């Protein structure tokens, strides 16, 4: 009887194990491949701004919240949070089992977030990505060096309770805390890195679902291999076993991204717009975000383009219809600077703002504007003018339409200088241009994120605009909510058009694709990274 009972128990156990295996989520112990176009510049969350760095930080770190596929905040290190009635104060309750990925499983505490927020806004850090934090009380003054970091509106009530006081009502603050710049930072470890934090495996301490796979997990310029972190406990479902990131083209050929997806080279990859339909036909899942506006941008610090009448002349001389007849593939005509799907406090911004298109109309008096501007500058004639643009056949046709009108109406000759994407971005960023067809992509969602790109102290200001009035209006809008905030944003957007700072031409979408059978990888717009925490694969 004892022998029979033992056999019976073994059979029951085997059936139980089989049932567990059948119920096991599809992503358990699955491996994933992702391609990065370039080596990350840094994995320091408080200063990383490049796409590769942000993607890796989202895997290696975890903030107070994460974002689900719909962009809503879900628990991260914070298991719950509350706010006051007007959303000017938030209290986050941290998981007590959240730990750093070190030998001692050091707890992640509220102090780690206090230090991270203070460090991001400390002017000595020189972070270019901290503007989403400006909603925190005293953040702007701290970043300007007018107040010490200790006066930032963030405090640890105890080891697992974080209090954040805001400068103005910000209902979507929990969503903001999922971005890289809000990730925690362990002060003691950071101070041991001697200024090399985030530049190598040995100078990196993370708390996220994945960790660098051993001493040889990061070969600079070639790959970064991540494995499931044994110390992470923040997800109810089993994590992927590993995610391998190839870098550049040394060892992996992704010149044909659709083929790379279908032959197993990668499981997910950024997809050029002209290959989107081919990817769909191959059974891939494609996600796109219309998050970028291309337009005619003027360098307001240039000795000629600083004049409003001259900017008006160049903006209002050409036929918009003829120019937009040459839209690049996948692009749509842009009626405004701020993209159409932009949300403000969870509502459609354009509806709150009252709709309308703000771009200047073609004007037969364009030549008169030019003559007035030349006179105002005290010049006898217009100096040589060159327009920069991407080395794209469609965009060059658009510029040709402009040049034809300018040459005819102004009885002059103007030059076009096509450049690679990197060269164009560099010239615009340094201010080494007069007029350019260039793009703007905000760092986060919302109309203020777009408008902030034109703030005087923003290093990414494409027009190099220096306007105290514009800055003041931005600051006022940040303290408003609902329709009032939308109307203020629309007024600033209209101002940029009327002053011919940035004339919107077309919207561009960024696309990502996953291989057939791959599920659960979440892509975020506005450079928000890629989340692999729920990545899965259909059983083959």
N, C-alpha and C positions, 0 to 999 in steps of 0.2 A: 504493500500500500504506500509506504514512504517513497519507494522508487517511482511508482505511478504518479504520485503527487508532485514529485520534483519535475518529471517530464511534462506534466500538465502546466506547471508554473512557467517552464521555459517556453512552451508554446504560446501561452498568454503574453509573455514578455515580447516575443518576436512579433506577434500581431500588433502589440502596442507600439513597438518601434516602427513598424511599417506604416501604421496610421499616422504617426508623427511625421515621417518622411513625406507622406502624401500631403499633409497639411502645411509643410514647410513653405514659407513664402518664396516666390520665384527668384528673389534676389539673393537668397542665402548662399553664401560661399561662391558667388559668381565673380568672374574677373572682367574688368572693363578696360578698354583702350581709348585714350583721347589724345588728340594732337594739338600741340601749342605751336603757334607760328614762330614764337621767339622765346628766348630765355627770360624768365621773370627778372625784372630790374631789382626787386627786393621782395621778401616775404614779410616785411614789417607792416602790419595792418594799418598803422597810423599814418604811413606815408605812401604806401603802394598806390599807384595810379594806372599802371599798365594792365592790359587785359589778362595776360598770362599770370601776373602776380595775383590779381583779384580772384581768378578761378581757383588757384591753388590755396589761397587763404581761406576761401569758403569751405574747402575740404579739410584743412588742417586746424582751423579755429572754429569756435562757436560763440556767437554773441548772445545777448539777452534773449533774442528771438531768432527764429528762422522764418523764411517766407514759403508758403505753399505754392502750388501751381497757379493759383489765382492771385498771388501777390499779397495774401493776407498773412498777418503775423501769427505764428504758432509758437509754442514753448521751445526755447533753446536752453540756455543755462537758467533762465528764469522759468519756473514752473507755472507762475501766475503773476498777474499785475493788476493794479487798480489805479484809478485816476479820480481827481476831484470833478465837480460838475462841469467846470469850464475847460477841462483838459489843460490846465496849466501846471499840474503837479502829478507825477506818476510815482508809484511805489512798486518795485519789482521784488518778488520773493524768489530767491535762488534755490536750485536743487542742492540738497545737502550732500548728494553723492557726486556732484560735479568736481572733477579733479584735473590737474595738469598731467600731461603725459611725461612724467619723470619717474625716476626709480622709486621715489617715496610716495607717489600718488598724492602730491600736495593738493589740498582743497582749493578750488577756485572760489574766491570770496568777493564780497562787495567792494573791498578795497582795491582789488585788481581792476575793477571797472572804473572806480574813481580815478586811479592813477592813469589808466588808458585815456579817459576823457580829458584829463588835465594835460597829459602829454601831447595829445593830438592838437590841442588849442594853444599850447605853449609856443610863442613865436620862435623860440630856439629850435623847435622841431622842424619848422618850415614845411608843414603839411600843406599840400595843395588840394586835399580832398576833405577838409574839415568843415566846409560850408554847411552841410546838412546839420551840423551841431550848433549852428548859430541860434537855433530856437532855445537853447539852454540859457538860463539866466546868467548874464554877464559874459557870455561866450565871446561876443564880438569885442568887448573891451579887453578881455584876457588875451585874445589873439592879436590885438593891436598893441599889447604891452602896456595898456593903461591901468590894468589891475593885475595883482598876482594870481597865479593859478588856483590858489587856495580859496579864492572868492567865487570860483565857478559854482553854479547852482547844482552840485551833485554831492551826495554824502552817503556814507555807510552807516545805517542806523544800528546794525549789528553785522556779524560775519556773513549773513545770508539775506540781508534786507538792504536794498539800494533805493535811495530817494533822489528824484530828479525834479528840480524846480525849473519851470520854463519861463522864458521872457514873454511869451504870448501863447494863446490857445493853439494847440497842435494835436489834433485828434489822432493823426497818423504817426505819432512819435514811436509807438512800438514797432511799426514797420521799418522806420528809419534805423532802429538799433540792430537790424539784421545785416547792415552793410559793414564792409571791412573796417572802416575807420572806428567803429564802435566796439571792436573786438577787445577782450580783456588783455591786460599786460601785467606780467608778474614783475614787480618793481625790482626785487633783489636780483632775479636772474638778469633782467635787462641791464642793470648796472654792471654786471660782470662781463658783458660782451664788448666793452671798450669801443663803442661806436659801430660795431659790425652786426648789430641785431638784425636777423632776418636774411643775412647774406650767405649763410651756409647752414648745414644741418646742426653743427655744433653750437651755433649761436641762435638757435630757435627753440622756443618752448611753447608747445601748442596744447589746446584742450579740446580739439574737434574729433569728429568720428573717424578720421583717418590720420595716419602718422607716416613719416618717411621710413621706408623699409630698410632699416639697418644702416650700417656705416657706409655702404656703397649704394644707397638708394638714390643718391643725387649725383649725377655726372653732368657738370655744367655744360650747357650747349648741346646736350645729347638726350638726356631723359631725367625724369623724376618719378620714382616708383613709390606709391603709397600703399599701405596695407591697413586692414581694419585695426583700429586702436583697441588694445585689450582693456584699457582703463576707461573707455567711454561708455556711459550708461544712459544716454539721453534719448534713445530711440526705442520704441516698443518692438520694432521689427529688426531681425538680424540684418547687419550691414553687408554690403558687398565685401568679398574677401580682400580685394585689392583693386586699385585703379592705377594703371600705368600711363604716364604722360610722356609721349615722345616730343622732342623739341627740334624745330627746324627740319632740314632735309638731309641730315647726315646719314641717318640709318633707316628712315621711313619715307617712302614715296607717297605723297598725298597730292601730287600734281593733278590727279583726277579724283576729286573728293567723292564723287558718286561711286567710282570703282573701289576706292579705299573702304567705303562703307559696306559694299556688297561682297567684297572678297575677304572681309574679316580683318583688314589692316587696322581699322578703328571702329569703335562702336558709336561714336558721335563726333561731329566736327562742324565748324563754321562753314556755311555753304554760300558761295557767290550767288547773286540773284539770277544770273543767266542760266544757272544749273538747277534751279528749284524744281521746275517741271520734270526734268529728267530724273531727279532724285525721287519725286513722288511716283513716277511711273515705275521706278525700280523697287517700290515697296517701302521706301524710307518715310519716316515721319518728319515733317518739316514744321518748324516753329519760326515765326517772323515777328519783328517789332518795328513799327514805323517810328523810329526814335531820333531821326537825324534830318535837319533842314539844311539844304544847300541854297546859297544866295550870293548876290553881288555885294561884296563887303568893301568898305572904304577905310583906309588907314587915316583916322582922324588926326594923327600926329604928323602926317606928311605935310610939307610946306604948301602944297597945292590943294590936296584933298581935305585940308582942314576947313576950307571955305564951303559953306552950305550951298551957295548958288552953283558952284562948280559940281558939287555932288548931285544936285538936282538936275543939272544939264545932262550928265551922263546917265542918270537913272531914268529920266523921262523922255529921252530922245528916241528910244527904240520901241518897236512893236512887240508887246508881250506875246501876242498870238504867234508871231513868226518865230520868236525865240523858243517858245515852249513846244513848237512843232518838232523839236529835236530832242525830246526827253530821253534820257538813258533808259535802257530796258529795265522794267520793274519800278521805275520812279513814277510819282504822281505829282501833278502841279501843286505848288504850295501857295495858298492864298494868304497865309500868315506865317510869322516867324515861329510861333509855338505850334507843335504838331497837333493834329485834330483830335487824337484820342487822349489828350492830356487830362488828368484828373486833378481836382482840387478838393481836399478834404472828402474824398470818396465820391465826388460828383463831377459831371462833365463840365470842364472849365469853360468851354466855348458857349455852352448854354447859359451858365451862370453869368458870363460876361456880356450876353446879349447878341452874340453872333457878329457877323460882319467881316469883311476883308479890308485890310488897312494899307495894302501896297499902293504907292503913288501911280497915277495913271499917266499914259503917254501925253505929252504936252507939246503943241506946235511952237511954244515959246522957248524951247530948250536952248536954242542958240543964243537967245537974249540972256538967259540965266548965265550961260558961259561967259558972255561978254561982260556982264555985271560982275561976275566973280573975278575975272582977270583985272578989272579996274579996281576992285576992292583990295586986291593983293598988291596993287601998284606995279603990275607987270605990263610989258608992251605986247607980249604974246604968250600963249600957253606953252610951257615947257614940254618936253617929251613925256608921254604917258604910256605906260605898259600895263596890260592886264594879265595877271597870272591865272592859270586854270589847270585842272587835272589833264593829264595826257590821255584823254578819253575821246574817241571819235565823235560821239554825240555831243559832248560838252563843247568840243572845239567848233562844231557846227553852230551851237548856240552863240558862242562868242563871235563867230563870223557874222552872224546876223546883227549883233550889236556894233561890231566894227564898221559894217557897211553903213549903218545909220550915222554913226559918229563921224566917219570920214566925209560923208555927203553933207550932213547938216553943219558940221563945224569947219568944213573946208580945211581939213588937216589930215595927218596920217598917224594912226595909233597902232601899237604893237601888241601881239599876243605872245605869251611865253608859257607853253605847256610844260608841266613838271610832273614828276612822279608824286605819288601820294605823300611820301615822307618828305620830299623836298618842298612841296607846297605847304605842308603843315609847319615845317621849320621856318620858311620865309614869313609866313603869316604870324607865327608865334614871336619871332624876333622883331617884327615890324619892318622888315626889309621888303616893302612892297607899296604900291599906290592903290591899285584896285585888284581884287581877287575874287574868283569864283571859289568859295570855300564852304566848308560844312561846320555846323555846330551840333554837338551832341551833349546834352546835360548829364551831370554825374548822377542825378536821381530824378524821380518823377516829380511832376508839378510845374506850373508856369513859372514860379519863382526860381526854380533851378535853371530854367532857360534864361530868364532875365538877369540872373546873377552873373552869367557869363560876361555881361557888359558892365559890371561894376568896376569902378576905377581901380580897385586893389586886386582884382582877379587876374592871376598870371596867365589865364587862358582867354583873356579878353581879345577876340579876333580883330576888333576895330580899334583897339588901344584907346577906347573912349575914356576921357577924363571929365566927368560931369558931376559936380557936387549935387546939383538938383536931382539928377537921375538916381544917385546913391541915396539921397534923402527920401525920395519917393519909394524906393525899394525897402528901406528901413520901415517906413510907415506901413507899407503893405504887409510886411512880416508880422505886424501887430494887429492885423485885421483877420476876419474870418468870413466864410460864406460869400454871399453876393458882393459885399463891400470889398473883400479882398480880390475877387474876380474882376470887378470894375476897375480897381486900381491897377491890376496887372494889365488889363486891356489898354488902359491909358498909356502905360509905359511902352507896351508893344506898338501902339499907334505912334508914339513919339519916335521910336527907332525907325519907323517907316517914313514919317513926315520929315525927319531930319536926314533922311537918306543915309543912315548908318549901315543898315543891312537890309537889302531888298530880297524878299523870299522868292525863290525860283521853283524848287522841287523838293519833295520829301523822299528820303531813302530809307528802305527797311534793311535791317540786319537779320540774317537767317541762320538757323542752326538745324542740323538734321541728325537723326538717329537711325541706326541700321535696322533692317527688318527684324522684328522680334524683340527689340530692345524697348523697355518700358521704364517709366518712373524718373528719368533724368529730367530735371527742371532747369530751364534756362530763364534767366532774369534780364529784363531790358535795362538800358542806361548803364551798361558796364557792370551790372550787378552780379555777374559770375554765373557758375553752373553748379547745381547741387546734385550730388550723386547718392545722397543718403538713402533714397528709396529706389535706386536703380535696380532693374531686374531684367531677366531674359526669359523668353518663352522656352519651355522645354522642347528640345529637338528630338 
